[in-house]
Amino acid sequence: MTDRPAVPPPARLKKRAEFLAVRRGEKRRGRLFLLEVLDRGDQDPPRLGITVTKKVGNAVVRNRVRRRLKEACRLHAVHDMAAGKDYVIVARRSVLDAPFASLKDELSRRIGETGAGRGKGKDIDG
């Protein structure tokens, strides 16, 4: 299948306060989603949260978007997540229409960005 070593899945963000804390961190905007990253300053395993708002669609649509993002993280992006960081993915409806390969690639690219030299909240579409 893949030659990457097995990596345990990231811990989950569960509480609203945890999601709100990540909003203070760096924002990486993309075509399919907004990725918010907060450096916690420790070396604990990374944590992941996924947000799909009602603007995306009804419950069925939101759950499909959430499942696609979780699977892309599980298969590909978990290898790019750094210890000591929290990640929140705020999905857009275009996640449903995007080919799965491009979803995985964009997710991996956004997570792997270092943020060096970028202003807080600056658009990144490259």
N, C-alpha and C positions, 0 to 999 in steps of 0.2 A: 504494500500500500504506500506508505511514506517511509523515508529514511530518518525521520525526526524521532528523537527519543520521546518516550511517554512523559507527559507533563501533567501533573494533577490539575484539575479544573480550578479556576480562581474562586476564592470565597465570594459570597454574595453580599451585596448591600441590601439590607432589608428594611431599615427604619428610615422614616422621612428625614430625620435629622442628619443621617449619613448622606443622603442624596443632596440635601441643601448645603452641607459642608463642601461637597465636591464642586458646587457652583462657584465657589471662591477661586478655584484653580484655573488652569489654562483651558481655553476653548479652541478646538480644532474643527472648523467648519468644513463640510464636504457636501457633495451633491446628494448623497443618500442619507446622511445623518450628521448630527452634531456630536462630537466627542468631547466630553469634559474630563480633565485629568487633574488630580490633586496629589501632590507629593506629600505623603504623611510624615516623612523624615525618619522612618524606621526600616527594618529589613524583613518585616512580616510579608507573607504571600500577598500578591495583588488581589484586589476585590473588584467585582464587576456589578453594575446595576444597569438595567435596561428600562427606558421610559418610552411609552408609546401613548401619545395624547389622544383625546377623543376627536381632535381635528383630523386624525389619520383615517378614521372610519368607525364602523360599529365594532362590537366585541369580537366577532369572527375575524374581521380584517386585522384588528389590533393583535389578536393572538397569532395569526399567520405571520405578521411582521416580526413579532417577538420570537417565534420559533425559528424563523430564518436567521435572525441575528444570533441567537444562542448557538445554533448549529455552526454558523460561520466562525464564531469564537471558539467553539469546541475543537473544530477541525484545524483551524489555521492560526487565528490571532492569539491564542493562549501562549504560543511560543514567543510572541513579541512583547508580552506584558512584563513590566519590570517590577521587582519586589519593592514594597514600600509605597505603592501607588494605588489610588482608587480611580476607577474608570466608570463613567456613566455615558451610555449611548442614548441619545435622544433621537428616535427614529423619525424618518419622513416616509410618506406613502410610497415614494419612488423605490423603496426597498423591495416592494412586491414585484415591480416590473423589471428590475435589474437582473441580468444573468447572475447565477450564483457565483461563478468564477470572479466576476468583477466586484461583487459584494465582498468576497473574501479578500481580494487584492486591496480594495480601498480600506477595508477595516484594518488589515495588517499594516498598510502604509500609514494611516492616521495614528495607530497605536505606537508605531515605531518612530514617529517624529520626536525629535528632542526638544523642540521649542526654543532653541538657542537663537537669539537675535530677532525673535518675533514678539510683537506687542501683545499684551493680554487682550483676547477677544478679536484679534485680527483675522480677516478672512484668508483662508488657505484653500485654493481651488486647484492646485497643481497636482 
